[in-house]
Amino acid sequence: MEFGLDIAQQRMPFDEVVSRARFAEDVGFTGVWGFDHFVPMYGEGPGECFDGMTTLAALSSATTSIRLGLMVAGVTYRHPSVFANQCLTIDHASHGRLDIGLGNAWFEAEHRALGIDFPSTGERFDLLEDQFEILTRLMSGEEVSYAGHRVSLSAARMRPVPVQQPHPPIWIGGAGPKRTMPLVARFADYWHNFGGFSTAQIEQMAELCEAVGRDPSEITRVASLSLDGSPAEIRETAESLRESGISYLYCGWPDAGRDHVERFASEVIPALRG
């Protein structure tokens, strides 16, 4: 079992963002995660909020071994080709430590306030499918022509190819049966659902994978874990999730702060890893 730590790069100076990432690396987390928003998601009133992709670029040189990702990048915020090149850049800057989380975006008020287009849910899913197609094809390094739902490419090519072949791991969150889960079956290396997965969802994913020629065991299942509570309580929850087939726990930064994270890392992670 592996563990990632969400450092939520908001309402703090950037030096604290870097400090949290280095701390997560030092105490033994597999990955450090940010979010992809331009205004704070938690708390009241205005405050610092740093762009997700450029934060990952900065953390790639501020850390040495921990993996880096966003949970998740919003599909509406960047053109698919621009996003693909940003991912290539961070993959190389980090020497192969990038995880690519990508979702269909949801925070309408943020879009309206900042003048960012916010299409319908169906249109955003169409764009998300285009994004995955374009991302994976451009990372081949070969010439790509693609006629998508909302974005098309003509004889496009990007170099270099990524450090991680054929591309950095792709993370998709959610378990919507109509649009999200089919995308997971086609593109995801990691599948995140906050509370874990039902038997019905696991069975549906097996069917979807079979339809596209994939083995569902290739997709690592991920759940969220709150670090608020005693180490014994947290460990009990984590063990239950592991027994249900979860292999990666995405841990939120707790209200109790850094000391609580360090205690979790020293008392719980060693018992569950392996």
C-alpha positions as CSV (number, residue, x, y, z in Angstrom):
1,M,0.0,0.0,0.0
2,E,1.2,3.5,-0.9
3,F,0.3,6.9,0.5
4,G,0.0,10.4,-1.0
5,L,-0.3,13.7,0.9
6,D,-2.5,16.6,-0.2
7,I,-0.8,19.8,0.7
8,A,-3.5,22.1,-0.8
9,Q,-1.5,25.1,-1.9
10,Q,-3.7,27.8,-0.6
11,R,-3.8,30.3,2.3
12,M,0.0,30.0,2.9
13,P,3.2,31.5,1.5
14,F,4.8,29.6,-1.3
15,D,7.7,28.8,0.9
16,E,5.3,26.8,3.1
17,V,4.1,24.9,0.0
18,V,7.7,23.9,-0.7
19,S,8.3,23.1,3.0
20,R,5.3,20.7,3.1
21,A,6.4,18.9,0.0
22,R,9.9,18.4,1.3
23,F,8.4,17.3,4.7
24,A,6.1,14.7,2.9
25,E,9.2,13.4,1.1
26,D,11.3,13.2,4.3
27,V,8.6,11.3,6.3
28,G,8.0,8.7,3.6
29,F,5.0,9.5,1.5
30,T,5.0,8.2,-2.0
31,G,3.5,11.3,-3.6
32,V,2.6,14.9,-2.8
33,W,-0.6,16.4,-4.3
34,G,-2.0,19.8,-5.0
35,F,-5.2,21.0,-6.4
36,D,-6.0,22.9,-9.6
37,H,-7.8,26.1,-8.7
38,F,-7.1,29.8,-8.8
39,V,-9.0,30.9,-5.7
40,P,-9.0,29.2,-2.3
41,M,-11.3,26.2,-2.0
42,Y,-11.3,26.1,1.8
43,G,-11.9,28.8,4.4
44,E,-13.6,32.2,4.1
45,G,-12.5,35.2,2.2
46,P,-9.6,35.9,-0.2
47,G,-6.2,34.3,0.3
48,E,-3.2,32.9,-1.5
49,C,-3.8,30.3,-4.1
50,F,-1.0,29.1,-6.4
51,D,-1.5,27.6,-9.9
52,G,-1.3,23.9,-9.9
53,M,1.0,23.1,-12.9
54,T,3.6,25.8,-12.2
55,T,3.6,24.6,-8.5
56,L,4.5,21.1,-9.7
57,A,7.2,22.5,-11.9
58,A,8.7,24.4,-8.9
59,L,8.4,21.3,-6.6
60,S,10.2,19.2,-9.2
61,S,13.4,21.0,-8.4
62,A,12.7,21.4,-4.7
63,T,12.3,17.7,-4.1
64,T,14.3,14.6,-5.2
65,S,12.3,11.4,-4.9
66,I,8.6,12.0,-4.1
67,R,6.1,11.8,-6.9
68,L,4.1,15.0,-7.9
69,G,0.6,15.4,-9.1
70,L,-2.7,17.4,-9.0
71,M,-5.9,15.9,-7.8
72,V,-7.0,16.8,-10.4
73,A,-6.2,19.3,-13.2
74,G,-9.3,20.9,-14.6
75,V,-10.0,20.2,-18.3
76,T,-11.4,23.7,-18.9
77,Y,-8.3,25.5,-17.7
78,R,-5.8,24.7,-20.5
79,H,-5.9,23.7,-24.1
80,P,-5.1,20.0,-24.5
81,S,-1.9,20.6,-26.5
82,V,-0.7,23.1,-23.9
83,F,-1.5,20.7,-21.1
84,A,0.4,17.9,-22.9
85,N,3.5,20.0,-23.2
86,Q,3.3,21.2,-19.6
87,C,3.1,17.5,-18.6
88,L,6.1,16.6,-20.8
89,T,8.1,19.5,-19.3
90,I,7.3,18.6,-15.7
91,D,8.0,14.9,-16.4
92,H,11.5,15.8,-17.6
93,A,12.1,18.5,-14.9
94,S,11.3,15.9,-12.2
95,H,13.2,13.1,-13.9
96,G,10.1,11.0,-14.2
97,R,8.1,11.7,-11.1
98,L,4.9,13.2,-12.5
99,D,1.5,11.7,-12.1
100,I,-1.2,13.2,-14.4
101,G,-4.6,13.7,-12.7
102,L,-7.2,15.1,-15.0
103,G,-11.0,15.7,-14.5
104,N,-13.9,17.6,-16.1
105,A,-13.8,20.6,-13.8
106,W,-16.8,21.5,-11.6
107,F,-16.3,24.9,-9.9
108,E,-18.7,27.1,-11.9
109,A,-18.4,30.1,-9.7
110,E,-14.6,30.2,-10.2
111,H,-15.0,30.0,-14.0
112,R,-17.6,32.8,-14.0
113,A,-15.6,35.1,-11.8
114,L,-12.4,34.7,-13.8
115,G,-14.0,34.7,-17.3
116,I,-13.2,31.1,-18.1
117,D,-15.7,29.3,-20.3
118,F,-17.8,26.7,-18.4
119,P,-19.5,24.4,-20.9
120,S,-22.3,22.0,-20.0
121,T,-21.4,18.7,-18.2
122,G,-21.7,16.7,-21.5
123,E,-19.5,19.2,-23.4
124,R,-16.9,19.1,-20.6
125,F,-16.8,15.3,-20.8
126,D,-16.4,15.5,-24.6
127,L,-13.5,17.8,-24.0
128,L,-12.1,15.5,-21.4
129,E,-12.1,12.6,-23.8
130,D,-10.4,14.8,-26.4
131,Q,-7.8,15.7,-23.7
132,F,-6.9,12.1,-23.0
133,E,-6.7,11.2,-26.6
134,I,-4.5,14.2,-27.4
135,L,-2.3,13.7,-24.3
136,T,-1.6,10.1,-25.0
137,R,-1.1,10.5,-28.7
138,L,1.2,13.5,-28.5
139,M,3.4,11.8,-25.9
140,S,4.3,9.1,-28.5
141,G,6.5,11.7,-30.2
142,E,4.9,10.7,-33.5
143,E,2.9,13.0,-35.9
144,V,-0.7,13.2,-34.7
145,S,-3.8,14.2,-36.6
146,Y,-7.0,14.0,-34.6
147,A,-10.6,15.0,-35.2
148,G,-12.2,15.3,-31.8
149,H,-15.5,16.3,-30.2
150,R,-14.3,19.8,-29.4
151,V,-10.6,19.9,-30.4
152,S,-8.8,18.8,-33.5
153,L,-5.1,18.5,-34.4
154,S,-3.4,18.5,-37.8
155,A,0.0,16.9,-38.2
156,A,1.0,17.9,-34.6
157,R,4.1,16.6,-33.0
158,M,5.8,17.1,-29.6
159,R,9.3,16.2,-28.5
160,P,11.0,14.9,-26.4
161,V,9.1,11.8,-25.5
162,P,8.4,11.5,-21.8
163,V,10.8,10.0,-19.3
164,Q,8.0,7.7,-18.2
165,Q,7.0,5.4,-21.1
166,P,4.6,5.4,-22.8
167,H,3.5,8.4,-20.7
168,P,3.3,9.4,-17.0
169,P,0.6,7.5,-15.0
170,I,-2.9,8.8,-15.6
171,W,-5.2,9.3,-12.6
172,I,-9.0,9.7,-13.0
173,G,-11.4,10.3,-10.1
174,G,-15.0,9.4,-9.8
175,A,-17.3,6.5,-10.6
176,G,-20.0,7.9,-12.8
177,P,-21.2,4.9,-14.8
178,K,-22.0,6.7,-18.1
179,R,-18.9,8.8,-18.9
180,T,-16.3,8.6,-16.1
181,M,-15.9,4.8,-15.8
182,P,-15.6,4.2,-19.5
183,L,-12.8,6.8,-19.6
184,V,-11.1,5.0,-16.6
185,A,-11.2,1.7,-18.5
186,R,-9.6,3.2,-21.6
187,F,-7.0,5.6,-20.1
188,A,-6.5,5.3,-16.3
189,D,-3.6,3.8,-14.5
190,Y,-5.1,4.9,-11.1
191,W,-8.8,5.2,-10.3
192,H,-9.7,7.4,-7.3
193,N,-13.0,7.3,-5.5
194,F,-13.2,9.2,-2.2
195,G,-14.9,6.5,-0.2
196,G,-13.7,3.4,-2.0
197,F,-15.6,1.2,-4.4
198,S,-18.8,-0.9,-4.3
199,T,-18.9,-4.5,-5.6
200,A,-21.2,-3.2,-8.4
201,Q,-18.6,-0.6,-9.5
202,I,-15.8,-3.1,-9.5
203,E,-17.8,-5.6,-11.6
204,Q,-18.8,-2.8,-14.0
205,M,-15.2,-1.8,-14.4
206,A,-14.2,-5.4,-15.2
207,E,-16.8,-5.5,-17.9
208,L,-15.7,-2.1,-19.3
209,C,-12.0,-3.2,-19.3
210,E,-12.9,-6.5,-21.1
211,A,-14.7,-4.5,-23.8
212,V,-11.5,-2.5,-24.5
213,G,-9.0,-5.3,-24.1
214,R,-7.6,-4.4,-20.7
215,D,-7.0,-6.3,-17.6
216,P,-8.7,-4.5,-14.7
217,S,-5.9,-5.4,-12.4
218,E,-3.8,-2.9,-14.4
219,I,-5.8,-0.1,-12.8
220,T,-4.8,0.7,-9.2
221,R,-7.7,1.6,-7.0
222,V,-7.3,4.7,-4.8
223,A,-9.4,6.0,-1.9
224,S,-9.2,9.1,0.4
225,L,-8.1,8.9,4.0
226,S,-8.7,11.5,6.6
227,L,-5.7,12.0,9.0
228,D,-7.9,13.7,11.6
229,G,-8.2,11.2,14.5
230,S,-5.9,9.0,16.5
231,P,-3.3,6.8,14.8
232,A,-5.3,3.8,16.0
233,E,-8.5,5.0,14.4
234,I,-6.8,6.0,11.2
235,R,-5.0,2.7,10.9
236,E,-8.3,0.8,11.4
237,T,-9.9,2.7,8.6
238,A,-6.8,2.2,6.4
239,E,-6.7,-1.5,7.0
240,S,-10.4,-1.8,6.1
241,L,-9.7,0.0,2.8
242,R,-6.8,-2.2,2.1
243,E,-8.9,-5.3,2.6
244,S,-11.4,-4.0,0.1
245,G,-8.7,-3.8,-2.6
246,I,-7.4,-0.3,-2.2
247,S,-3.7,0.0,-2.9
248,Y,-3.1,3.7,-2.6
249,L,-4.5,6.1,0.1
250,Y,-4.8,9.8,-0.7
251,C,-4.4,11.6,2.6
252,G,-5.7,15.1,3.3
253,W,-3.6,17.6,5.4
254,P,-5.2,17.4,8.9
255,D,-6.4,20.2,11.0
256,A,-4.0,19.1,13.7
257,G,-1.0,20.0,11.4
258,R,2.5,18.7,10.7
259,D,3.1,16.9,14.0
260,H,0.0,14.8,13.3
261,V,1.2,13.9,9.8
262,E,4.6,12.9,11.2
263,R,3.0,10.6,13.8
264,F,0.9,9.0,11.1
265,A,4.0,8.5,8.9
266,S,5.9,6.9,11.7
267,E,3.2,4.8,13.3
268,V,0.8,3.8,10.5
269,I,2.6,3.9,7.1
270,P,5.3,1.3,8.0
271,A,2.6,-1.1,9.3
272,L,0.6,-0.9,6.1
273,R,3.2,-0.5,3.4
274,G,4.4,-3.5,1.5
